[in-house]
């Protein structure tokens, strides 16, 4: 099968909210990388888990993103929610891995994971380009 496929759901999400949320996650994660202030990485783990496993409306970064979107009077841009959900799972995985390698002081791995996450966040915020579909496509090609 040569066609690209992406996870598809019947639930749509606001792309501008996803971008705002990614922006705030990127800011917090960047501060963590520069300062090594451990509570920030734990906050991000809890925030990702809250958005994924509970309700996104309980997430502090989501609340901040919603407030910002409303303050800037940005219109909603509806997109399929599945790639964004998959990207959230990847985000959670990355922050957990970063916390783990940071705890064990694995510097090279810490910077590789951090750089990868920051590039993904940059692509989402600046270009509204989510790597979730690309990673899903690669997974499908290699393992299915």
One Martini backbone bead per residue (centre of mass of N, CA, C, O) as a GRO file, in nm:
protein
  144
    1UNK     BB    1   0.090   0.041   0.029
    2UNK     BB    2   0.133   0.384  -0.088
    3UNK     BB    3  -0.061   0.527   0.072
    4UNK     BB    4  -0.132   0.769   0.272
    5UNK     BB    5  -0.193   0.749   0.622
    6UNK     BB    6  -0.425   0.850   0.876
    7UNK     BB    7  -0.557   0.911   1.149
    8UNK     BB    8  -0.912   0.884   1.201
    9UNK     BB    9  -1.179   1.096   1.308
   10UNK     BB   10  -1.492   1.238   1.420
   11UNK     BB   11  -1.308   1.439   1.564
   12UNK     BB   12  -1.269   1.778   1.612
   13UNK     BB   13  -1.026   2.041   1.610
   14UNK     BB   14  -0.849   2.323   1.704
   15UNK     BB   15  -0.569   2.438   1.558
   16UNK     BB   16  -0.516   2.697   1.727
   17UNK     BB   17  -0.514   2.554   1.999
   18UNK     BB   18  -0.280   2.362   1.939
   19UNK     BB   19  -0.074   2.585   1.887
   20UNK     BB   20  -0.093   2.730   2.158
   21UNK     BB   21  -0.027   2.489   2.332
   22UNK     BB   22   0.251   2.435   2.205
   23UNK     BB   23   0.373   2.702   2.282
   24UNK     BB   24   0.360   2.663   2.594
   25UNK     BB   25   0.516   2.402   2.601
   26UNK     BB   26   0.772   2.518   2.469
   27UNK     BB   27   0.837   2.725   2.683
   28UNK     BB   28   0.855   2.534   2.928
   29UNK     BB   29   1.064   2.340   2.806
   30UNK     BB   30   1.286   2.549   2.756
   31UNK     BB   31   1.321   2.627   3.049
   32UNK     BB   32   1.405   2.349   3.141
   33UNK     BB   33   1.658   2.315   2.964
   34UNK     BB   34   1.805   2.570   3.085
   35UNK     BB   35   1.743   2.515   3.416
   36UNK     BB   36   1.650   2.230   3.540
   37UNK     BB   37   1.353   2.259   3.648
   38UNK     BB   38   1.185   1.990   3.753
   39UNK     BB   39   0.880   2.076   3.789
   40UNK     BB   40   0.827   2.127   3.484
   41UNK     BB   41   0.832   1.831   3.381
   42UNK     BB   42   0.606   1.734   3.570
   43UNK     BB   43   0.394   1.925   3.468
   44UNK     BB   44   0.393   1.823   3.172
   45UNK     BB   45   0.309   1.537   3.234
   46UNK     BB   46   0.040   1.611   3.368
   47UNK     BB   47  -0.076   1.777   3.134
   48UNK     BB   48  -0.078   1.558   2.919
   49UNK     BB   49  -0.242   1.349   3.082
   50UNK     BB   50  -0.491   1.523   3.114
   51UNK     BB   51  -0.556   1.557   2.807
   52UNK     BB   52  -0.569   1.247   2.745
   53UNK     BB   53  -0.724   1.100   3.015
   54UNK     BB   54  -0.920   1.326   3.062
   55UNK     BB   55  -0.948   1.671   3.032
   56UNK     BB   56  -0.851   1.939   2.857
   57UNK     BB   57  -0.996   2.156   3.049
   58UNK     BB   58  -0.779   2.082   3.295
   59UNK     BB   59  -0.556   2.211   3.148
   60UNK     BB   60  -0.340   2.473   3.181
   61UNK     BB   61  -0.252   2.512   2.884
   62UNK     BB   62  -0.536   2.517   2.770
   63UNK     BB   63  -0.642   2.758   2.927
   64UNK     BB   64  -0.430   2.955   2.818
   65UNK     BB   65  -0.493   2.913   2.517
   66UNK     BB   66  -0.788   3.001   2.532
   67UNK     BB   67  -0.739   3.285   2.637
   68UNK     BB   68  -0.560   3.377   2.402
   69UNK     BB   69  -0.756   3.328   2.171
   70UNK     BB   70  -0.974   3.519   2.278
   71UNK     BB   71  -0.797   3.777   2.301
   72UNK     BB   72  -0.718   3.757   1.978
   73UNK     BB   73  -0.964   3.663   1.807
   74UNK     BB   74  -0.958   3.375   1.704
   75UNK     BB   75  -1.035   3.150   1.483
   76UNK     BB   76  -1.165   2.857   1.403
   77UNK     BB   77  -0.985   2.548   1.303
   78UNK     BB   78  -1.091   2.262   1.167
   79UNK     BB   79  -0.968   1.934   1.256
   80UNK     BB   80  -0.848   1.644   1.287
   81UNK     BB   81  -0.792   1.476   1.598
   82UNK     BB   82  -0.599   1.228   1.573
   83UNK     BB   83  -0.316   1.354   1.520
   84UNK     BB   84  -0.319   1.524   1.781
   85UNK     BB   85  -0.341   1.287   1.975
   86UNK     BB   86  -0.086   1.144   1.886
   87UNK     BB   87   0.101   1.384   1.953
   88UNK     BB   88   0.041   1.375   2.258
   89UNK     BB   89   0.164   1.100   2.307
   90UNK     BB   90   0.445   1.179   2.213
   91UNK     BB   91   0.485   1.408   2.413
   92UNK     BB   92   0.467   1.235   2.664
   93UNK     BB   93   0.696   1.046   2.597
   94UNK     BB   94   0.918   1.263   2.581
   95UNK     BB   95   0.895   1.382   2.871
   96UNK     BB   96   0.951   1.117   3.013
   97UNK     BB   97   1.227   1.061   2.884
   98UNK     BB   98   1.359   1.323   2.977
   99UNK     BB   99   1.326   1.271   3.278
  100UNK     BB  100   1.484   1.008   3.283
  101UNK     BB  101   1.760   1.106   3.157
  102UNK     BB  102   1.798   1.330   3.365
  103UNK     BB  103   1.814   1.158   3.619
  104UNK     BB  104   2.071   0.987   3.475
  105UNK     BB  105   2.258   1.186   3.318
  106UNK     BB  106   2.195   1.174   2.985
  107UNK     BB  107   2.295   1.415   2.791
  108UNK     BB  108   2.274   1.336   2.492
  109UNK     BB  109   1.984   1.226   2.507
  110UNK     BB  110   1.857   1.479   2.618
  111UNK     BB  111   1.924   1.663   2.369
  112UNK     BB  112   1.790   1.492   2.149
  113UNK     BB  113   1.503   1.489   2.265
  114UNK     BB  114   1.469   1.793   2.298
  115UNK     BB  115   1.513   1.873   2.003
  116UNK     BB  116   1.288   1.705   1.883
  117UNK     BB  117   1.056   1.837   2.038
  118UNK     BB  118   1.112   2.132   1.949
  119UNK     BB  119   1.071   2.082   1.649
  120UNK     BB  120   0.779   1.987   1.664
  121UNK     BB  121   0.670   2.243   1.793
  122UNK     BB  122   0.760   2.442   1.577
  123UNK     BB  123   0.597   2.319   1.342
  124UNK     BB  124   0.322   2.365   1.472
  125UNK     BB  125   0.330   2.670   1.534
  126UNK     BB  126   0.432   2.787   1.252
  127UNK     BB  127   0.298   2.552   1.027
  128UNK     BB  128   0.088   2.337   1.114
  129UNK     BB  129   0.287   2.080   1.154
  130UNK     BB  130   0.230   1.738   1.194
  131UNK     BB  131   0.410   1.442   1.275
  132UNK     BB  132   0.198   1.223   1.329
  133UNK     BB  133   0.144   1.126   1.036
  134UNK     BB  134   0.434   1.049   0.960
  135UNK     BB  135   0.474   0.839   1.183
  136UNK     BB  136   0.234   0.666   1.113
  137UNK     BB  137   0.324   0.596   0.827
  138UNK     BB  138   0.589   0.458   0.906
  139UNK     BB  139   0.461   0.241   1.077
  140UNK     BB  140   0.286   0.116   0.855
  141UNK     BB  141   0.524   0.045   0.665
  142UNK     BB  142   0.695  -0.136   0.878
  143UNK     BB  143   0.443  -0.306   1.057
  144UNK     BB  144   0.178  -0.355   0.839
   0.00000   0.00000   0.00000
